[in-house]
């Protein structure tokens, strides 16, 4: 059945949002075949909407209200009363009809954003891990609904782990910006262990380099687990995931090489380096597909990134 002009326009809007606002991820998403690429852009466009509420300039009470409205729109996604004037919801509803996307998982992302709005701090890594699973592991599981998997029971916790790895990387990259906005994500037990002080809007002192290296090593362990997802995906989905993870892992290595740079500027990769990671991920996915004949197999990070 031909696609309506309204639906086509809705997907174009989601792709524009993803391309312009999720630039690291789009290098991977661009490797997907068109149906999966459009569906994943719909997922990311709605996730970006939730993030923008949490990071925006509204009063905290207004943010909480807006997040509850986002939660309600997900609950009503397939109802007769669903909003047909919102292109992101139109595209997401169609994507969820075409793919087994667990749209209820958006509720976890909203939970994480609510924690941000309420100024949550994390005493232990266990508490931070839960937050990371909410705001990033959720995206991994939503994406898995688009990708599909040869072994869903094994793939879901690996997608979650990869999300945790990416979120730790985000936290390390954004230390300065988060402090400026009154947020501290690094666990208090780790900050204390290395004798550091991270005071939003105030003092930053102590052995911050060793603290950062400690968190880098922790993130690498989560990447090592999460990258075991790739052989469970089809070739193009594995390439997409490998590119996204690879870009963030390269970012982590830049932070490891100069950990105090995050206090001076936002550490990022140039477009050429991101493109090179995506090309390697696509080539690695093709090699794995030929080597295994489509069967799951082990994969180390070196082969992908």
N, C-alpha and C positions, 0 to 999 in steps of 0.2 A: 504494500500500500504506500503510495507516495507520501513523503513527509510534508507536513504543512509548513507554510511560510513562517508562521509564528514559532513553531518548534525549531526550525532551522535558525531563525534569528536568535532564539534563546540559547542555543548551543554556541553560536558565534559570540554572544555576549560573555558566556562562561569562559570560552577560550581566550578572549581578550583580557578578561580579569586575571586569568592564570598566567598568561604570557607576560603581563605587565607587572604583576604583584607577587608572583611566586617564581622568580626568574631561575633560581637554582633548580627547582623541581621541573621546570618546563623543558630543560635540556633532556631529561629522561622521558617525560610525557610525550615529547615530539617523536620518540622512537616507536610508539605504539601504532597499530593499525587504526584507521579513522574511527570505527565504532567505539573501541576502548579508549582512544584518546579523548573523544568528546565526552564519554561518560566520566572519565577521571577528572576532566576539567570542570564538570558539573559538581563533582564532589569537592574539589578544591575551591571552587567559587563560593560554595556555601560555607566551607570551613573558614575561608578568608573573611566572610561576613561576620562570623562569630569572633574571630581574632580581632577584627577592627572594632567591634563593640568593646572588648576588654581593654584595648590599647588606646581607645579614643579619648576625647576631652569632655565627655558628658560627666555629670555628677554621678557618684557611685550608685545612688539609688536609681537613677535613670538607666544606668548600665544593667543593673540587676533586672529591671523591668524589660529592657530590650532583649536580654538573654532569655528570659522566660517567654517572650514572644517568639523568639527563634525556636525554643523548645516546642512551643505549641504548633508552630508551622510544620515541624517534622512529624508530630503526632497526626496532623491533619493532611499529610502529604498525599495520601491516596483516597481521601474523603471527597465527597461531592462538593463540599464547601472549600476545597483547596483553592488557593489564590492563582488564578490564571493570568493575572496581570503582572506577575513577578517572573521575569525571564529565568532567573536562577532556579526558582522552585519548579517552573515548567520543565526545564532541562533535567533537573534532578529527579523529578517524578518519572519522566520518560526513561532515564538511565536505570532507575530502580526497577522498572518493568522489564527492561531488556537484560539486566544482570542481577545476580543475587546479592545486591549491596545491602548490608545490614544497617539501614539508615538510623535505627534506634541508637547505634553507637555514637551518633552525633551528641547524644545526651551526655556522654562522658567528656567530650570536648567542652561542652557548655559548663559542666561541673568544674573543669580545670580553669576555665576563664572566670567563673565566679570566685574561685579561690584567689585568683589574681586581683580581682576587684576588691575583695575583702582584705587584701594585704597579708595573705598566708605566708608564714615562714616555716622552714623545715628543720627540725632538730636533728633528724637522722637521715641517712641515705634511704632507708626504707620508706620514709615519708615522701622524700623527693621522688623515689621510683614510682610510687603510686601516682603522683602528679604527672610524671612523664608519660606513664601509661595512659592517663586521661587525655592529655593534649597532643600526644604524638603517636603512642601505640594505637590509639583509636583511628588515626589516619591510616596507619599500616593495615589495620583490619578492614577498614572501608575500602582501601585500594585493592586488597585481596579479593573482595567481592567482584571487582571489575576484572582482575587478572585471571581468576580461577586458579586451581591447583590440582596437582596429581594426588595430593594427600592433605586434605583440608585440616585434619586433626593435628598434624605435625606443623603445617604452615602457619596456623594462627598464632601460636606463641612465638614463633620466629619473627613474624611480622611485627608483633608487639615489641620484641627485643630490639629490632632494628629501629623502631620508633624511639625507644629509650635512648639508644646510641645517638641518634640525630638530635634529640632534645638536649642531652648533656652538651653536645657540641654547640648548640644554640646558646645555652646558658653561659658557657665559657666565652663565646664570641661577644656576648652582649653584657658582660659584667659592668662595664662603665655606664652604658645606657640604662641598665636596670637600676643601678645605684642612683642615678640622677632622677629616676622616677619613683624612688623610694622602695625598690624591690631588692631583696636578697634571696637568691635561690639556692646557693651552695649550702650544704648542710651545716648547721651550727657545730656539730661534733667535729667536722673536718676543719672548719675555720679555727676552732679552739686547738685542735691537735697541732696545727702549724703555727700557733701563736699569732694569728692574724686578727686584724680589726677591719671590718667592712661596715662602715657607718653611712647609711644613705644620706647624701648631702653633706657629709662631713669627713671624718678621718678614714684614711686607707693606709694601713701599716702592717708590718710583720713580713714573714717570709712568703710572700705571695707567689713567687716563682715555684717553690716546692709544692704549695697547695695546688696550683694549676697543673703541674706535672702529675700529681697524684690523681687528679680528676681526669686528665688525659688518658692515663693508664686504665682507669676504670672504664672510660668510654670505649677504648680499644677492645676491652673484653666483651662489651655488649655488641660491638660490630662483629667480632669473631663469631658470636652466637647468631646474630641476626642474618649474616651473609649466608648461613646455611639454608636460608629460604630460597635462594636463587635457583638451585637445581630442581626445585619442586614446581617451577613456573615454566610456561611455554617460552620459546626463545625471545619473542619481542617483549613480553612482560618481564623476563629476567633482565634483558638489556635495559629497560626503563628503570627497574629497581636498582640495578647495578650502577647506572649512571647517577641517579639521585644519591645513593649511598656513597658512591665514589667521590662526588663533589664535596660532600660533607666530611668525608674522611680526609681528603686533601686539605680542607680547611682546618681540621683538627691538627694535622701535621704542621701547618703554618703556625698555629697557636703554640704547639709544642716547641717549635724552633725559637720563638720569641714570645714567651708567655706574658711579659709585661706590656707588649704592644697593644693588648686589648684595653689598657687604661688610657691610651693615647688616641686611638682611632678604631674604626670598625674594620676588623680584618676580613678581607674578602678575596676571591679569586678573580683574575681577569677573564673575560669571555673566552679567550683562546684556550686557557687552561681548562675551563669547564667543557668546552667543545671537545678537547682532546680526551678527557675522561669519558665523555659520552661515546666517542668513536671506539675507544678501547672496550667499553662495556658491550657495545653491539658486536664487536669482533669476538669477544670472549664467549658471549651467548651462542654465537654461531658455532664456535669450536666445540663447546660443550654439547650442543645438540647433535653434531656429527659424531662425537666420541661415544655418546651414550645411546644413540638411536632413540632418543626421547625418554629414556629411563632415568629416574632420579640418580644422582651421583653426588659425591662430596665435592666441595670446591673451596679452595683457600682464597684469601683476599687478593693474593698476588695475581691470580689468574684473571681477575675481573677488573682490577683497579690500577 
